[in-house]
Amino acid sequence: MVNWEALEAERVRLLRRMTVQESLQQYLALQRALEPQFRATEALFRPQRMAYLAELQQRLARLDQWLKEQRTAEGAKDAEVSSTLSAGSTVTTSNS
């Protein structure tokens, strides 16, 4: 007998270990493998597929925005640390 709960738990564990790039590679590999079936059922499932693709584009746009914000925040922190270190070295130099 198949333990579906254990299989699902393992699937979730493996998915959580994947990077965004690995997830996209998996998605594209599935897309290529299933392309003949997608073409055969295109008319039937087109609205759902279009909705999914629109959602995917929105999620990727949010990810891109988040990454830009992270880079900006990291740059600001680096500048603050550099400024603090420069000010500290000036104080140390003037105390010498």
C-alpha positions in Angstrom: 0.0 0.0 0.0 1.3 3.5 -0.9 1.8 5.9 2.0 0.6 9.1 0.3 1.2 11.2 3.3 4.8 10.2 3.5 5.2 10.8 -0.3 3.6 14.2 0.0 5.8 15.1 3.0 8.9 14.1 1.0 7.8 16.1 -2.1 7.3 19.2 0.1 10.7 18.7 1.7 12.4 18.4 -1.7 10.6 21.4 -3.1 11.6 23.6 -0.2 15.3 22.7 -0.9 15.0 23.9 -4.5 16.3 27.3 -5.5 14.2 29.6 -7.6 16.4 28.8 -10.6 16.0 25.0 -10.0 12.3 25.4 -9.7 12.1 27.3 -13.0 14.3 24.7 -14.7 11.9 21.9 -13.5 8.9 23.9 -14.7 10.5 24.4 -18.2 11.5 20.7 -18.4 7.9 19.7 -17.6 6.6 22.2 -20.1 8.8 20.7 -22.9 7.8 17.1 -21.9 4.1 17.9 -21.9 4.0 20.1 -24.9 2.3 17.6 -27.2 -0.5 17.1 -24.6 -0.8 20.9 -24.2 -1.2 21.4 -27.9 -3.9 18.6 -28.1 -5.9 20.1 -25.3 -5.1 23.8 -26.0 -8.7 24.9 -26.7 -10.1 23.1 -23.6 -7.6 24.4 -21.0 -6.5 27.8 -22.6 -8.3 30.0 -20.1 -6.7 28.2 -17.1 -3.3 28.2 -18.6 -3.4 31.9 -19.5 -4.5 32.7 -15.9 -1.6 30.6 -14.5 0.9 32.3 -16.8 -0.4 35.7 -15.8 0.0 34.7 -12.1 3.5 33.4 -12.8 4.5 36.7 -14.4 3.2 38.6 -11.4 5.1 36.4 -9.0 8.3 36.8 -11.0 7.8 40.5 -11.1 7.4 40.6 -7.3 10.5 38.4 -6.9 12.5 40.8 -9.1 11.3 43.8 -7.1 12.2 42.0 -3.8 15.7 41.1 -5.2 16.2 44.8 -6.2 15.2 45.9 -2.7 17.5 43.4 -1.1 20.4 44.6 -3.2 19.6 48.3 -2.4 19.3 47.5 1.3 22.6 45.6 1.2 24.3 48.5 -0.6 23.0 51.0 2.0 24.3 48.8 4.8 27.7 48.5 3.1 27.9 52.3 2.7 26.9 52.8 6.4 29.5 50.4 7.6 32.1 52.0 5.4 31.1 55.5 6.7 31.3 54.2 10.3 34.7 52.7 9.7 36.0 55.8 8.1 34.7 58.0 10.9 36.2 55.6 13.4 39.6 55.7 11.8 39.5 59.5 11.7 38.8 59.6 15.4 41.6 57.1 16.1 44.0 59.1 13.9 43.2 62.3 15.7 43.6 60.7 19.1 47.0 59.5 18.2 
